[in-house]
Amino acid sequence: MNILLAMVATFFWGTTYAVTQYTLDGWPPLLLGAIRALPAGLILLAIKPSLPKGYDWVVLLRLGAINIALFFGLLFIMAQTLPAAISAMGMIYVPVFAMFFHWLVLKKAPSKLQLFSALLLIILAWQLFDPQKVALNGVGLVAMLTAIGCIVIGSNLTQSLSNRIDWWTVLTWQLILGGALLTILASLQATAYPNQYINSLTNFSMLNMIGLFWLLLLNTAIAYGLYVWLLRRMTVVEFTFAGVTNPIAGILSGLVLMGESFNAEQYTLMAAIILTSLISPLVSNYQKNRANKAVNTSMPSLAD
């Protein structure tokens, strides 16, 4: 049951790009980020009230700036400039960037299997994102790479806080503080360049309302709430398996909502990337289960 719920959360995340393009085309990324983050954080705060203490405010503000304000802004730039399937496929490379970050910065060398999987994913990405095969927006690609970096850095900051700040407090207040920063930035941008904001708000439609409902409640409040709840009941490796629905959702929602289509070679590359991303966690989970069985077998029974 837990793995199914995790798949629901990651599936919602994978629909972000197509839903944004289909229902909120032309909306400023900063405004979308603010609307997605701040209300969701307030909803989570209402569900389970919490309050940071002392210096934790400074740390959470830094985390909110990277993990929410910068990341959400970049995420919606991707949604406005790249095909939904490509954006979702790009996010599958977060573990690769995290591996190299831990290797180069934290001096934690990856296993041979992790290194092999990462190199294979890079080769497949080189083929999928080849500009001679598919035309991609340069700004969107830079936003994608920077967004992945935000996830890696933000995850390390979050992990460093886990021992002294409750996970729910970290989640709730990074959304609130990051959303507040986005609101300030969006207000400044609206003052300097009002036309895009005026057009978006004056032509507000039921389709826009559905898109905002999807991003705010389903993609953020519910999906992030599920994420936090499930991490107490399943391992990170198990949650990684569920992450396979993220790119699948991106491909399907892009096809259904935006009419995105790719040739057989590109779909084959996407499938290969998804399967390759599962090699390392599948093997790790197998080795862990095998080790646990060996320990249980070697332990003397109470009847002996």
C-alpha positions in Angstrom: 0.0 0.0 0.0 2.8 2.4 0.9 4.5 2.0 -2.5 1.2 2.7 -4.3 0.7 6.0 -2.3 4.3 7.0 -3.1 3.6 6.4 -6.8 0.6 8.7 -6.5 2.8 11.5 -5.0 5.5 11.2 -7.7 2.9 10.9 -10.4 1.4 14.2 -9.4 4.8 15.8 -9.5 5.4 14.6 -13.0 2.2 16.3 -14.3 3.4 19.8 -13.2 4.9 20.7 -16.6 2.0 19.7 -18.9 -0.7 21.1 -16.5 1.1 24.4 -16.4 1.4 24.7 -20.1 -2.2 23.6 -20.7 -4.0 25.6 -18.0 -1.6 28.5 -17.2 0.2 29.3 -20.4 1.9 32.7 -20.3 1.6 33.1 -16.5 4.8 34.5 -14.9 7.0 31.8 -13.3 7.5 33.8 -10.1 3.7 34.3 -9.7 3.1 30.6 -10.2 5.8 29.6 -7.8 4.4 32.0 -5.1 0.8 30.7 -5.6 2.0 27.1 -5.4 4.3 27.4 -2.4 2.9 29.9 0.2 -0.8 28.7 0.4 0.4 25.0 0.4 2.7 25.8 3.4 -0.1 27.5 5.2 -2.4 24.5 4.6 0.3 22.2 6.0 0.8 24.5 9.0 -3.0 24.4 9.7 -3.0 20.6 9.6 -0.1 20.3 12.0 1.0 23.7 13.6 4.7 24.1 14.3 7.1 27.0 14.9 10.9 27.2 14.4 13.1 28.4 17.2 16.0 30.8 17.4 18.6 30.4 14.7 16.4 27.8 12.9 14.6 30.7 11.3 17.8 31.7 9.5 18.6 28.2 8.4 15.0 27.6 7.2 15.0 30.9 5.3 18.2 29.8 3.5 16.6 26.4 2.7 13.4 28.1 1.5 15.3 30.4 -0.8 17.1 27.4 -2.5 14.6 24.6 -2.2 11.4 26.6 -2.9 11.9 30.1 -4.2 14.7 29.4 -6.6 13.6 25.8 -7.5 9.9 26.6 -8.1 10.9 29.6 -10.2 13.2 27.5 -12.3 10.6 24.7 -12.4 8.0 26.9 -14.0 10.5 28.4 -16.5 11.1 24.7 -17.6 7.3 24.2 -17.8 7.0 27.3 -20.0 9.9 26.5 -22.3 10.4 22.7 -22.6 8.2 19.8 -23.6 6.6 18.2 -20.5 8.1 14.8 -21.3 11.6 16.3 -21.5 11.3 18.2 -18.3 10.1 15.1 -16.4 12.9 13.0 -17.9 15.4 15.6 -16.8 14.4 15.3 -13.2 15.3 11.6 -13.2 18.9 12.7 -13.2 18.8 14.2 -9.7 20.5 11.0 -8.2 23.3 11.3 -10.8 24.0 14.9 -9.8 23.7 14.0 -6.1 26.2 11.2 -6.6 28.8 13.5 -8.2 28.1 16.2 -5.6 28.8 13.7 -2.7 31.9 12.4 -4.6 33.5 15.8 -5.4 32.4 17.9 -2.4 31.9 15.4 0.4 34.5 12.9 -0.8 32.1 10.0 -0.6 33.0 7.7 -3.6 30.1 5.9 -5.3 30.0 2.2 -5.8 31.1 0.7 -9.1 27.4 -0.1 -9.9 26.3 3.5 -9.2 29.1 4.9 -11.3 28.2 2.5 -14.2 24.5 3.5 -14.0 25.4 7.2 -13.9 27.7 7.0 -16.9 25.0 5.0 -18.9 22.4 7.6 -18.0 24.7 10.4 -19.2 25.2 8.5 -22.5 21.4 8.0 -22.9 20.8 11.7 -22.1 23.3 12.8 -24.7 21.3 10.8 -27.2 17.9 12.0 -26.0 18.8 15.7 -25.7 20.8 15.8 -28.9 19.9 19.2 -30.6 20.1 17.5 -34.0 17.2 15.2 -33.0 15.0 17.5 -30.9 14.8 21.3 -30.8 15.1 22.4 -27.1 15.0 25.9 -25.6 18.5 26.8 -24.2 17.0 28.8 -21.3 14.8 25.9 -20.4 17.8 23.5 -20.4 19.8 25.9 -18.2 16.8 26.2 -15.8 16.6 22.3 -15.7 20.3 21.9 -14.8 20.1 24.6 -12.2 16.9 23.2 -10.7 18.5 19.8 -10.3 21.4 21.5 -8.5 18.9 23.2 -6.2 17.4 19.8 -5.3 20.8 18.3 -4.5 22.0 21.2 -2.4 18.5 21.6 -0.7 18.4 17.9 0.1 21.7 18.1 1.8 20.7 21.1 3.8 17.4 19.3 4.8 19.3 16.2 5.8 21.6 18.3 8.0 18.5 19.7 9.8 16.8 16.3 10.4 18.5 15.6 13.7 17.4 18.8 15.4 14.3 20.1 13.6 11.1 18.1 13.0 10.8 17.1 9.4 7.2 18.5 9.2 8.5 21.9 10.5 11.2 21.9 7.9 8.8 21.1 5.1 6.1 23.5 6.2 8.3 26.5 6.9 10.5 26.1 3.8 7.2 26.4 1.8 6.0 29.4 3.7 9.3 31.3 3.7 10.2 30.3 0.2 6.7 31.3 -0.9 7.0 34.6 0.9 10.2 35.3 -1.0 8.6 34.5 -4.3 5.6 36.7 -3.4 8.0 39.6 -2.8 9.9 39.0 -6.0 6.7 38.6 -8.0 5.5 41.9 -6.6 8.7 43.7 -7.6 8.5 42.1 -11.1 4.9 43.1 -11.5 5.8 46.7 -10.6 8.5 46.8 -13.2 6.8 44.7 -15.9 3.0 44.8 -15.2 1.6 43.7 -18.5 2.1 39.9 -18.1 0.6 40.0 -14.6 -2.3 42.2 -15.7 -3.0 39.9 -18.7 -2.9 36.8 -16.5 -5.2 38.1 -13.8 -7.7 40.0 -15.9 -8.2 37.0 -18.2 -8.6 34.6 -15.3 -10.7 31.6 -16.3 -12.1 28.3 -15.0 -9.3 26.5 -16.7 -6.8 28.7 -14.8 -8.6 27.8 -11.6 -8.4 24.1 -12.3 -4.6 24.4 -13.0 -3.9 26.3 -9.8 -6.0 23.8 -7.8 -4.0 21.0 -9.3 -0.6 22.6 -8.6 -1.5 23.9 -5.1 -3.5 21.1 -3.5 -2.6 18.0 -5.4 1.0 18.6 -6.5 2.1 20.4 -3.4 0.0 20.1 -0.2 -1.2 16.5 -0.8 1.9 15.1 -2.6 4.4 16.7 -0.2 2.3 15.6 2.7 2.3 12.1 1.4 6.0 12.3 0.9 6.7 13.2 4.5 4.2 10.7 5.9 5.6 7.9 3.8 9.3 8.5 4.6 8.4 7.4 8.1 7.1 4.1 6.8 9.4 3.1 3.9 13.0 3.4 3.0 14.4 5.9 0.6 15.3 3.0 -1.8 11.6 1.9 -1.7 10.5 5.5 -2.5 13.0 5.6 -5.4 11.1 2.7 -7.0 7.9 4.8 -6.9 9.7 7.7 -8.6 9.4 5.9 -11.9 5.9 7.3 -12.2 7.3 10.8 -12.4 8.7 10.6 -16.0 5.8 8.4 -17.0 3.3 11.1 -15.8 5.3 13.7 -17.7 5.2 11.7 -20.9 1.5 10.8 -20.6 0.3 14.2 -19.6 2.4 15.8 -22.3 0.8 13.5 -24.8 -2.8 13.9 -23.6 -2.8 17.6 -22.8 -0.3 19.1 -25.2 -0.3 16.6 -28.0 3.4 16.0 -27.6 4.7 13.1 -29.7 8.2 11.6 -30.2 9.6 9.1 -32.6 10.2 5.4 -31.8 13.9 6.0 -31.1 13.1 8.8 -28.6 10.5 6.7 -26.7 13.0 3.9 -26.6 15.6 6.2 -25.1 13.1 7.4 -22.5 12.3 3.8 -21.5 16.0 3.0 -21.3 16.6 6.0 -19.1 13.8 5.0 -16.7 14.9 1.3 -16.5 18.6 2.3 -16.1 17.7 4.6 -13.2 16.2 1.6 -11.4 19.3 -0.6 -11.7 21.2 0.7 -8.6 18.2 0.9 -6.2 17.0 -2.5 -7.3 20.4 -4.1 -6.7 20.8 -2.3 -3.4 17.4 -3.4 -2.2 18.2 -7.0 -3.2 21.5 -7.0 -1.4 19.9 -5.5 1.7 17.2 -8.1 1.7 19.7 -10.9 1.2 21.9 -9.5 4.1 18.8 -9.4 6.4 17.9 -12.9 5.5 21.4 -14.1 6.3 21.4 -12.3 9.7 18.0 -13.8 10.5 19.1 -17.3 9.5 22.3 -17.1 11.6 20.4 -16.0 14.7 19.6 -18.8 17.1 15.9 -19.4 17.6 14.3 -19.0 21.1 13.5 -22.7 21.0 17.2 -23.8 20.9 
